[in-house]
């Protein structure tokens, strides 16, 4: 508080006080200027300026921004359903929606790259570390082509889309290694089908 006989601080004095406290970043200049204007403005006739202490935020650091992991968006659903839901809670186990047909040029998957994030900063100019997002590479299998930037993959031929591990591939022949039964569901495919059952 400022009492009788205490000099009114100017910007130089307040700046020196902040420097002595090693506060060099995130200073709210408008708050400092407001304090100077307040104490420089004479009080109304017959009134005194209050001298009680009040905490005022004059500087604030910057929190770090964490990086975001790379994201993948699948443009076709390769999920094998248990079957087709029917009325009355019944399920048609023959309709498993397992075969996905694509046309040459169709996008199969797209990727949003990971972000690096940004460091934070304390009011004393000390850097606060961040953590970059985790990244990965799209992998192209047979008859699938990656874009130059590696952020999308497209079918090179018309055929059936399938996934092997982390790779996507397109074939013009749909193969079933066993018998056609409830585990495979009905086979509705516009291309050649190879069944290697008993």
Secondary structure, 3 states (H helix, E strand, C coil): CCCCCCCCCCHHHHHHHHHHCCCCCCECHHHHHHHHHHHHCCCCCCCCCCCCCCCCCCECCECCECCCCCEEEECCCCCCCCCEECHHHCEECCCCCCCEEECCCCEEEEEECCCCCECEECCCCCEECCCCCCCCCCEECCCEEECCCCCEEEECCCEEEEEECCEEEEECEEEECCCCCCCCCCCCCCCEEEECCC
